[in-house]
Amino acid sequence: MLIARCADAAMAILFAPVCASCEDPLDAPSSGAVCDACWGAIRPLADPLCDTCGDALLSWRAGMPCMCLRCLRTPRVITRARAIAAYDGSLRDILQALKYNGRRSVARRLGQLMAAAGTLLLGDADVVVPVPLHFTRRYSRGFNQAADLASHVGLPVLHALRRRRVTATQTELPEHERHRNVDDAFTVRWGASARLRDSVVVVVDDVSTTGATLDACARVLLEAGAREVRALTAARAASRLQR
């Protein structure tokens, strides 16, 4: 403990590192790139949640389907999805620090929080499959944030998918164009089908909005022989079509 405190004091003096979320000086930089206050500011999603996509419901009555309007209107390929919290506040800042600033050290704690949020999804699952980046984007970024997160949720990671074409960033598109954007964008890697056959798979990504990317991945995995596909993300962008 004394050595860690001395190391933190030296780093604070020499480098003056700041929190990747709030940008306040870090008291314990050796413990990670995000301060305890910002981690503590994350408010996990709480019931009632949509049984399928995990969206927070504004209200729910006993005896009624516990599903959001989007899932009631449009059947999903993913059987169940969960996330740590809504995509806002400190969680959004932490994910942007991971994705765009290369602060990969935050992936471990995010993965642990995802595992806690997805306990029911992961309990009887066989593998987790990260949503892949196109190789050109993977090369320019230097890593795949979904793969980093997947490595910390506690199940074997299977890199079963390949993104065969570059797609526009989903957040830049209106909702009705997102499914078309990722249609036929993924394929199963050679040799992965044997591991997928009759398995329960959890697809992992950083953020889910409409779920179009997750469904596109799930469709390919099911065609390759998976028995069921679920989804686990760090954050969930709230739907406007809440029940």
HUHU-V614178 format. One record per residue. N is the residue number from 1. SS is DSSP state (@ for helix, = for strand, . for the rest). PHI is phi in degrees with one decimal (* if undefined). Layout:
n->N ss->SS phi->PHI
n->N ss->SS phi->PHI
This chain:
n->1 ss->. phi->*
n->2 ss->@ phi->-63.0
n->3 ss->@ phi->-63.6
n->4 ss->@ phi->-64.2
n->5 ss->@ phi->-65.5
n->6 ss->@ phi->-65.7
n->7 ss->@ phi->-63.7
n->8 ss->@ phi->-62.5
n->9 ss->@ phi->-63.0
n->10 ss->@ phi->-65.3
n->11 ss->@ phi->-64.4
n->12 ss->@ phi->-63.1
n->13 ss->@ phi->-75.5
n->14 ss->@ phi->-77.0
n->15 ss->@ phi->-114.0
n->16 ss->. phi->48.1
n->17 ss->. phi->-68.2
n->18 ss->= phi->-117.8
n->19 ss->. phi->-63.1
n->20 ss->. phi->-68.5
n->21 ss->. phi->-101.5
n->22 ss->. phi->-91.0
n->23 ss->. phi->68.3
n->24 ss->. phi->-79.6
n->25 ss->= phi->-58.3
n->26 ss->. phi->-83.2
n->27 ss->. phi->-75.9
n->28 ss->. phi->-131.7
n->29 ss->@ phi->-60.6
n->30 ss->@ phi->-70.3
n->31 ss->@ phi->-88.1
n->32 ss->. phi->140.5
n->33 ss->. phi->-87.1
n->34 ss->. phi->-125.1
n->35 ss->. phi->-75.5
n->36 ss->@ phi->-62.0
n->37 ss->@ phi->-63.4
n->38 ss->@ phi->-71.7
n->39 ss->@ phi->-61.9
n->40 ss->@ phi->-70.5
n->41 ss->. phi->-78.4
n->42 ss->. phi->-70.3
n->43 ss->. phi->-107.4
n->44 ss->= phi->-58.4
n->45 ss->. phi->-62.0
n->46 ss->. phi->-127.2
n->47 ss->. phi->-56.9
n->48 ss->. phi->-83.3
n->49 ss->= phi->-121.3
n->50 ss->. phi->-60.6
n->51 ss->. phi->-59.6
n->52 ss->. phi->-90.9
n->53 ss->. phi->-91.8
n->54 ss->. phi->84.5
n->55 ss->. phi->-64.8
n->56 ss->= phi->-69.6
n->57 ss->. phi->-95.0
n->58 ss->. phi->-69.6
n->59 ss->. phi->-157.9
n->60 ss->. phi->-161.3
n->61 ss->. phi->-118.4
n->62 ss->. phi->-55.3
n->63 ss->. phi->92.9
n->64 ss->. phi->-97.9
n->65 ss->. phi->-59.6
n->66 ss->. phi->-87.3
n->67 ss->. phi->-140.5
n->68 ss->. phi->-77.0
n->69 ss->@ phi->-64.2
n->70 ss->@ phi->-62.2
n->71 ss->@ phi->-71.9
n->72 ss->@ phi->-68.9
n->73 ss->@ phi->-82.5
n->74 ss->. phi->-128.5
n->75 ss->. phi->-58.9
n->76 ss->. phi->-100.8
n->77 ss->. phi->-82.8
n->78 ss->. phi->-66.3
n->79 ss->. phi->-80.1
n->80 ss->. phi->-158.6
n->81 ss->= phi->-134.8
n->82 ss->= phi->-142.0
n->83 ss->= phi->-144.2
n->84 ss->= phi->-65.8
n->85 ss->= phi->-160.5
n->86 ss->= phi->-68.3
n->87 ss->. phi->-82.4
n->88 ss->. phi->-158.2
n->89 ss->@ phi->56.4
n->90 ss->@ phi->-67.8
n->91 ss->@ phi->-65.5
n->92 ss->@ phi->-61.9
n->93 ss->@ phi->-63.3
n->94 ss->@ phi->-65.8
n->95 ss->@ phi->-66.7
n->96 ss->@ phi->-68.4
n->97 ss->@ phi->-64.3
n->98 ss->@ phi->-66.1
n->99 ss->@ phi->-74.8
n->100 ss->@ phi->-106.9
n->101 ss->@ phi->-112.0
n->102 ss->. phi->67.5
n->103 ss->. phi->-84.6
n->104 ss->. phi->-70.6
n->105 ss->. phi->-64.2
n->106 ss->@ phi->-75.3
n->107 ss->@ phi->-64.3
n->108 ss->@ phi->-62.0
n->109 ss->@ phi->-69.3
n->110 ss->@ phi->-59.8
n->111 ss->@ phi->-61.3
n->112 ss->@ phi->-65.7
n->113 ss->@ phi->-67.0
n->114 ss->@ phi->-63.7
n->115 ss->@ phi->-61.2
n->116 ss->@ phi->-67.3
n->117 ss->@ phi->-70.3
n->118 ss->. phi->-107.6
n->119 ss->@ phi->-52.9
n->120 ss->@ phi->-69.2
n->121 ss->@ phi->-75.9
n->122 ss->@ phi->-87.3
n->123 ss->. phi->-53.6
n->124 ss->. phi->-115.2
n->125 ss->. phi->-81.4
n->126 ss->. phi->-97.2
n->127 ss->= phi->-146.1
n->128 ss->= phi->-110.8
n->129 ss->= phi->-123.8
n->130 ss->= phi->-72.5
n->131 ss->. phi->-67.1
n->132 ss->. phi->-82.6
n->133 ss->. phi->-92.7
n->134 ss->. phi->-64.7
n->135 ss->@ phi->-60.4
n->136 ss->@ phi->-69.9
n->137 ss->@ phi->-72.8
n->138 ss->@ phi->-61.6
n->139 ss->@ phi->-66.8
n->140 ss->@ phi->-69.5
n->141 ss->@ phi->-82.5
n->142 ss->. phi->94.8
n->143 ss->. phi->-165.8
n->144 ss->. phi->-112.6
n->145 ss->@ phi->-62.1
n->146 ss->@ phi->-65.4
n->147 ss->@ phi->-67.6
n->148 ss->@ phi->-61.2
n->149 ss->@ phi->-65.7
n->150 ss->@ phi->-60.7
n->151 ss->. phi->-71.0
n->152 ss->. phi->-120.2
n->153 ss->. phi->-96.9
n->154 ss->. phi->99.6
n->155 ss->. phi->-122.8
n->156 ss->. phi->-57.7
n->157 ss->= phi->-97.7
n->158 ss->. phi->-117.3
n->159 ss->. phi->-83.9
n->160 ss->. phi->-88.3
n->161 ss->= phi->-113.4
n->162 ss->= phi->-129.1
n->163 ss->= phi->-89.2
n->164 ss->. phi->-87.0
n->165 ss->. phi->-147.2
n->166 ss->. phi->-72.5
n->167 ss->. phi->-120.7
n->168 ss->. phi->-67.1
n->169 ss->. phi->-62.4
n->170 ss->@ phi->-59.0
n->171 ss->@ phi->-66.2
n->172 ss->@ phi->-86.1
n->173 ss->. phi->-110.1
n->174 ss->. phi->-66.2
n->175 ss->@ phi->-55.8
n->176 ss->@ phi->-69.5
n->177 ss->@ phi->-100.0
n->178 ss->@ phi->-71.6
n->179 ss->@ phi->-66.0
n->180 ss->@ phi->-64.9
n->181 ss->@ phi->-61.5
n->182 ss->@ phi->-104.7
n->183 ss->. phi->-62.8
n->184 ss->. phi->62.2
n->185 ss->. phi->-87.3
n->186 ss->= phi->-120.8
n->187 ss->= phi->-143.5
n->188 ss->= phi->-83.1
n->189 ss->. phi->-66.0
n->190 ss->. phi->-60.3
n->191 ss->. phi->91.5
n->192 ss->. phi->-83.6
n->193 ss->@ phi->-59.1
n->194 ss->@ phi->-63.0
n->195 ss->@ phi->-72.6
n->196 ss->@ phi->-84.9
n->197 ss->. phi->-57.9
n->198 ss->. phi->61.5
n->199 ss->. phi->-102.7
n->200 ss->= phi->-96.6
n->201 ss->= phi->-112.7
n->202 ss->= phi->-115.1
n->203 ss->= phi->-81.8
n->204 ss->= phi->-117.6
n->205 ss->= phi->-148.1
n->206 ss->= phi->-80.4
n->207 ss->= phi->-137.0
n->208 ss->= phi->-115.6
n->209 ss->. phi->-111.1
n->210 ss->. phi->-83.4
n->211 ss->. phi->85.6
n->212 ss->@ phi->-62.9
n->213 ss->@ phi->-64.7
n->214 ss->@ phi->-62.7
n->215 ss->@ phi->-64.9
n->216 ss->@ phi->-62.8
n->217 ss->@ phi->-65.8
n->218 ss->@ phi->-62.0
n->219 ss->@ phi->-60.7
n->220 ss->@ phi->-67.4
n->221 ss->@ phi->-65.4
n->222 ss->@ phi->-66.1
n->223 ss->@ phi->-63.3
n->224 ss->. phi->-84.2
n->225 ss->. phi->117.9
n->226 ss->. phi->-62.0
n->227 ss->. phi->-80.2
n->228 ss->= phi->-154.8
n->229 ss->= phi->-128.3
n->230 ss->= phi->-114.8
n->231 ss->= phi->-141.0
n->232 ss->= phi->-135.7
n->233 ss->= phi->-127.6
n->234 ss->= phi->-71.0
n->235 ss->= phi->-136.0
n->236 ss->= phi->-127.9
n->237 ss->. phi->-77.4
n->238 ss->. phi->-61.7
n->239 ss->. phi->-82.3
n->240 ss->. phi->-83.4
n->241 ss->. phi->-104.3
n->242 ss->. phi->-86.5
n->243 ss->. phi->-83.3
